[in-house]
Amino acid sequence: MNRMKELREAKGLSKSAVAEAVGIASSAILKYEDGITQPSVYAAWKLARLYGVTIEEMMGYDRRKGN
């Protein structure tokens, strides 16, 4: 499962609620979660703040694994 989707579901938020909180289209959230597109730096920053994680954590980056 996509890390962004995991974080959204852990917070109990719908795609539309996230989209409204961040100020982007709910279709963009779907594309991010499905791996179709990547969020801009600004959108990633806003999403990470909403989820209470770093951008690296949100994107699934693990420094120990180097991915």
N, C-alpha and C positions, 0 to 999 in steps of 0.2 A: 504494500500500500504506500502511496505517496506520503512523504513526511508532512507536507502542508495539509493534506486531508486529515491525517492523524491528529495534528494540532487543532484544526478546526473542530473536529468531532469531539476531542477531549474537552474543549471549551463549551461544547453544546451549542455551537453556532451553525446557522444555515449559511449556504453560499450567499444568499441575498443579504443576510445580516452582515456578513464580512464585507461584502462589496459596498454596502451603504456606509459602514464604519470607516472604510479606507478611501472611499470616493472613486471607485472604479466599477465597471460593469460586472454583473454576476457571471456573464459569459467568460470574462477574463479569469475569474476564479476557477471556473471549470477547466479552462485551457491550461492554467498553471498546474492544477491538481492532476490533470491527465498527461502532463508532460509535453503538450503540444507547443507551448511557448513558455518563456521564462519571464518573470516580472522585471520591470525596470528597476534600477537601483532604488529609486524613490519608493516605488510600490513595495519592493522587498523590505525596505526599512519600516514602512508603515505596517505591513503584515507581521513582521517579526515583533514589533512593539505590541501589537494587538495580542499576539500569542504569548508574549512574555519570554521570548527566546532571542538568541542572536540570529543574524542572517545565516551564518554558517550552520547552526543547528537546524534552522528551518529548511535549509536546502539539502540537509542530510550529509553534510560534510563532516568527516571524522578525521581529525589531524593524526590520530594514532595509526589509522589505516592509510593515510595519505591520499584519500579520495576526495 
